Amino acid sequence: MFDIGWSEILVVLVVALVVVGPKDLPRLMRTLGRWVRKARGMADQFRASFDEMARETELDELRNEIEALRRARPLGTLEDEVNRAILPPESAPAAKPEDQHETPPAAEPAEPAPEHTSESEPPAA
């Protein structure tokens, strides 16, 4: 990580022994160990919160995709066709208004009755 070799570590320990002294060196090492432990704990906490945010973002995107698929109902028309083909008409589920694409046939106007000019002629069919 820091690219420090054993020779550099040995030099740092010798300098610390000379500067701090053999009596206070264990206390210094304990204090240094606590700081390193706290720094690692904070780094782990930061990494965990960052991973959690990334997971939440991915979950939100996945939820949005699922909701879009539910709204689109890509297989909804297929489901309706299968239900109409298999189930009898009285037990078939009622069609939803958005599923009804056909308009009911318009009633054709009745043909006007032919006018009779004379009573003796039969009406033309």
C-alpha positions in Angstrom: 0.0 0.0 0.0 2.7 2.5 1.0 5.5 0.6 -0.7 7.6 0.5 2.4 10.3 -2.1 2.8 11.7 -3.8 5.9 14.7 -1.6 5.9 12.7 1.6 6.0 10.5 0.2 8.9 13.7 -0.7 10.8 15.0 2.9 10.4 11.7 4.4 11.6 11.7 2.1 14.7 15.3 3.0 15.5 14.6 6.7 15.2 11.4 6.3 17.3 13.4 4.5 20.0 16.1 7.2 20.1 13.6 10.1 20.1 10.9 8.8 22.4 13.0 6.5 24.5 12.6 2.9 25.5 10.4 3.7 28.5 7.6 5.6 26.5 7.8 3.6 23.3 5.1 1.0 24.3 2.7 3.8 25.2 3.4 5.5 21.8 2.8 2.2 20.0 -0.5 1.7 21.8 -1.6 5.3 20.9 -0.5 4.8 17.3 -2.4 1.5 17.2 -5.6 3.2 18.4 -5.4 5.9 15.8 -4.8 3.4 13.0 -7.8 1.4 14.3 -10.0 4.5 14.4 -8.9 5.4 10.9 -9.6 1.9 9.6 -13.0 2.0 11.3 -13.9 5.3 9.7 -12.7 4.1 6.3 -14.8 0.9 6.6 -17.8 3.0 7.7 -17.4 5.3 4.7 -17.0 2.3 2.3 -20.1 0.6 3.8 -22.3 3.8 3.5 -21.0 4.3 -0.1 -21.9 0.7 -1.0 -25.3 1.1 0.6 -26.0 4.3 -1.4 -24.9 2.4 -4.6 -27.2 -0.5 -3.7 -30.2 1.8 -3.0 -29.6 3.6 -6.4 -29.6 0.3 -8.2 -32.7 -0.9 -6.3 -34.5 2.4 -7.2 -33.6 2.0 -10.9 -34.8 -1.6 -10.7 -38.1 -0.6 -9.0 -38.7 2.1 -11.7 -38.1 -0.5 -14.5 -40.5 -3.0 -12.8 -43.2 -0.3 -12.4 -42.8 0.8 -16.0 -43.3 -2.8 -17.1 -46.4 -3.1 -14.9 -47.9 0.0 -16.4 -47.1 -1.1 -20.0 -48.5 -4.6 -19.5 -46.6 -6.0 -22.5 -48.4 -9.4 -22.2 -51.7 -7.9 -21.2 -53.3 -8.3 -24.6 -52.1 -11.8 -24.9 -53.6 -12.6 -21.5 -56.9 -11.2 -22.6 -56.9 -13.1 -25.8 -56.2 -16.4 -24.0 -58.9 -15.7 -21.5 -61.4 -15.0 -24.2 -60.5 -18.1 -26.1 -60.5 -20.5 -23.1 -63.1 -19.2 -20.7 -66.8 -19.2 -21.5 -68.3 -15.6 -22.1 -70.2 -15.5 -18.8 -67.2 -16.3 -16.7 -64.6 -14.3 -18.7 -63.3 -11.3 -16.7 -64.7 -8.0 -17.7 -62.6 -6.2 -20.2 -61.1 -3.0 -19.0 -61.9 0.2 -20.9 -58.3 0.6 -22.1 -58.4 -2.9 -23.5 -61.5 -2.2 -25.7 -60.3 -1.1 -29.1 -63.3 -2.1 -31.1 -66.3 0.2 -31.4 -69.7 -1.4 -31.4 -71.3 -1.6 -34.8 -73.5 1.4 -35.5 -77.2 0.6 -36.1 -78.0 1.0 -39.7 -80.9 3.3 -40.6 -84.0 1.5 -41.6 -84.8 1.7 -45.3 -87.6 4.0 -46.1 -90.8 2.4 -47.1 -91.5 2.7 -50.9 -94.1 5.2 -51.7 -97.1 3.7 -53.4 -98.5 5.7 -56.2 -101.5 3.6 -56.7 -103.3 1.1 -54.6 -103.5 -1.5 -57.2 -99.7 -1.9 -57.8 -98.0 -4.3 -55.4 -95.0 -2.8 -53.5 -91.6 -3.5 -55.1 -89.4 -5.6 -53.1 
